[in-house]
Amino acid sequence: MPKRGEYKKTATADSKRQRRYNGSEEQKKRRASRNAARRKMGDGPGDVDHKDGNPLNNSKGNLRRVSVKTNRSDNKPRRKPSAIFGKKSSSKKVSTFSDLSKKGSETIAKSRKKK
């Protein structure tokens, strides 16, 4: 077993990164605040949801009890598809149909010259 502050020999880069992130002071405060919200709402079905999305805001008007399915679907990070799939936008953009037809006719002319 590794000593405190060390990682297993088989630990991946992702698991090391996640450990560092979860151990940061900011994340410790957020986790403690979420736990306090659960204690404040008491036992019950489902999850405790922060209406404004801020886990540090445990005011009575900001907390509500919702189903697990609702809470997990509402709190997904909102990202652009390009950020998810790693696609980069092209710096050269063809804006009009005439530009498209010029490009097409140029490539046809080039291919004919090669033959």
Secondary structure as UniProt FT lines:
FT   TURN            4..5
FT   TURN            9..10
FT   HELIX           13..22
FT   HELIX           25..41
FT   STRAND          47..50
FT   TURN            51..52
FT   TURN            55..56
FT   HELIX           60..62
FT   STRAND          63..66
FT   HELIX           68..74
FT   HELIX           81..85
FT   HELIX           97..114
//
